[in-house]
Amino acid sequence: MLMKRGVEEMGHGIEHWGIGGQIFMRIVESVSMKGSAAPRHFVHMKALWIVSFCLAANAWGDEADDRAAIQKTVATFNDTHLRSSVLAHDADVGDLSRYGGQEVSQVYFEVKTVRMVTAEVAVADATGSQFGSVIIKRSLPAVFVLKRESGEWRIALLRISGPCL
């Protein structure tokens, strides 16, 4: 009412506003200026949404940490001296020595994407690259399956696609 009275005191009656003015005035009259209006949502529902968003943000943060740990695990796998330290107890990585040869480096893996299957299992798409004086560089796609053992990411499976490097 206060707003309606203020508009009429300025000399501009509501009848000059047309349908837009009528809608505006209904909205203004429905808003309570004093006291508290009835809540649109229950307080518990708002709390539930806030908690949900906080948990989701926390899960995304954990997933980013897991992705970084998985990339570090694959980088450690590239070091032949440390390779066994990042393998799961039942790992199936095949014989990588078949990719070796004269004038050719070992295979180096670089993680491209990581998909979390569960909180304890992840699949990492990677590229296996080899370098040499004759071949310069050759690469093939590789897939790692990693699982969490004792809180650490370990490589459980490695598959290199296509023909031998």
SETORSE-576981 format. One line per field, with one value per residue (C-alpha): x, y, z; residue number from 0; residue in three letters. Coordinates in steps of 0.2 Angstrom, whole numbers. Example, Ala and Ser with C-alpha at 12.3 -4.5 7.8 and 13.67 -1.06 7.14 Angstrom:
BEGIN
east: [62/68]
north: [-22/-5]
up: [39/36]
resi: [0/1]
resn: [ALA/SER]
//
This chain:
BEGIN
east: [0/14/21/4/0/17/14/-3/4/16/0/2/-13/-12/-25/-12/0/-11/-9/9/5/-9/4/17/5/-1/17/20/5/10/26/25/35/34/36/43/35/32/47/47/57/59/75/80/79/91/103/102/106/121/128/126/136/149/151/151/165/175/173/179/194/198/196/208/221/218/221/237/243/239/249/263/262/263/278/286/282/293/308/314/322/306/294/291/286/271/264/250/253/244/249/247/259/266/284/289/307/299/298/316/330/346/345/328/323/312/294/288/270/261/243/231/214/209/192/187/177/175/184/196/198/203/206/220/221/240/252/267/281/298/312/327/339/330/312/313/297/283/268/253/239/240/227/232/220/225/218/221/231/235/230/242/238/245/245/235/235/243/238/246/235/240/256/272/281]
north: [0/12/11/13/28/35/33/41/56/59/62/46/35/17/17/26/11/-2/-20/-19/-7/-19/-33/-22/-17/-35/-39/-24/-28/-46/-42/-39/-24/-27/-43/-59/-66/-85/-94/-101/-116/-125/-121/-139/-140/-125/-134/-150/-140/-131/-148/-156/-142/-143/-162/-161/-148/-159/-174/-164/-158/-176/-182/-169/-175/-193/-187/-179/-194/-206/-195/-196/-215/-216/-204/-215/-231/-223/-225/-243/-243/-238/-247/-261/-249/-243/-260/-269/-285/-294/-282/-287/-276/-288/-288/-271/-277/-282/-264/-261/-262/-255/-236/-235/-228/-237/-233/-217/-215/-199/-198/-189/-192/-201/-208/-213/-229/-230/-221/-236/-239/-228/-229/-218/-216/-212/-211/-223/-215/-221/-211/-215/-209/-218/-218/-200/-203/-216/-216/-228/-226/-235/-239/-241/-248/-242/-247/-240/-251/-246/-228/-227/-228/-244/-250/-266/-267/-260/-262/-254/-253/-257/-265/-266/-249]
up: [0/4/-13/-21/-11/-16/-34/-33/-23/-38/-49/-59/-55/-58/-71/-83/-82/-91/-88/-84/-69/-63/-63/-54/-41/-37/-35/-23/-13/-11/-3/15/21/39/49/41/26/26/20/2/7/23/32/32/13/11/23/13/-3/5/12/-5/-13/0/-2/-21/-20/-8/-20/-35/-25/-20/-38/-44/-30/-37/-55/-50/-40/-55/-66/-54/-53/-72/-72/-59/-70/-83/-72/-75/-58/-49/-60/-47/-33/-42/-48/-39/-32/-46/-60/-78/-88/-101/-107/-112/-117/-134/-138/-135/-148/-155/-157/-148/-131/-119/-120/-110/-105/-104/-96/-107/-97/-81/-78/-60/-61/-42/-28/-28/-47/-62/-80/-88/-106/-111/-125/-126/-135/-141/-148/-159/-172/-186/-180/-173/-163/-163/-152/-149/-137/-121/-107/-88/-75/-58/-41/-24/-12/5/1/-14/-33/-41/-59/-61/-80/-95/-113/-128/-143/-161/-167/-158/-156]
resi: [0/1/2/3/4/5/6/7/8/9/10/11/12/13/14/15/16/17/18/19/20/21/22/23/24/25/26/27/28/29/30/31/32/33/34/35/36/37/38/39/40/41/42/43/44/45/46/47/48/49/50/51/52/53/54/55/56/57/58/59/60/61/62/63/64/65/66/67/68/69/70/71/72/73/74/75/76/77/78/79/80/81/82/83/84/85/86/87/88/89/90/91/92/93/94/95/96/97/98/99/100/101/102/103/104/105/106/107/108/109/110/111/112/113/114/115/116/117/118/119/120/121/122/123/124/125/126/127/128/129/130/131/132/133/134/135/136/137/138/139/140/141/142/143/144/145/146/147/148/149/150/151/152/153/154/155/156/157/158/159/160/161/162/163/164]
resn: [MET/LEU/MET/LYS/ARG/GLY/VAL/GLU/GLU/MET/GLY/HIS/GLY/ILE/GLU/HIS/TRP/GLY/ILE/GLY/GLY/GLN/ILE/PHE/MET/ARG/ILE/VAL/GLU/SER/VAL/SER/MET/LYS/GLY/SER/ALA/ALA/PRO/ARG/HIS/PHE/VAL/HIS/MET/LYS/ALA/LEU/TRP/ILE/VAL/SER/PHE/CYS/LEU/ALA/ALA/ASN/ALA/TRP/GLY/ASP/GLU/ALA/ASP/ASP/ARG/ALA/ALA/ILE/GLN/LYS/THR/VAL/ALA/THR/PHE/ASN/ASP/THR/HIS/LEU/ARG/SER/SER/VAL/LEU/ALA/HIS/ASP/ALA/ASP/VAL/GLY/ASP/LEU/SER/ARG/TYR/GLY/GLY/GLN/GLU/VAL/SER/GLN/VAL/TYR/PHE/GLU/VAL/LYS/THR/VAL/ARG/MET/VAL/THR/ALA/GLU/VAL/ALA/VAL/ALA/ASP/ALA/THR/GLY/SER/GLN/PHE/GLY/SER/VAL/ILE/ILE/LYS/ARG/SER/LEU/PRO/ALA/VAL/PHE/VAL/LEU/LYS/ARG/GLU/SER/GLY/GLU/TRP/ARG/ILE/ALA/LEU/LEU/ARG/ILE/SER/GLY/PRO/CYS/LEU]
//
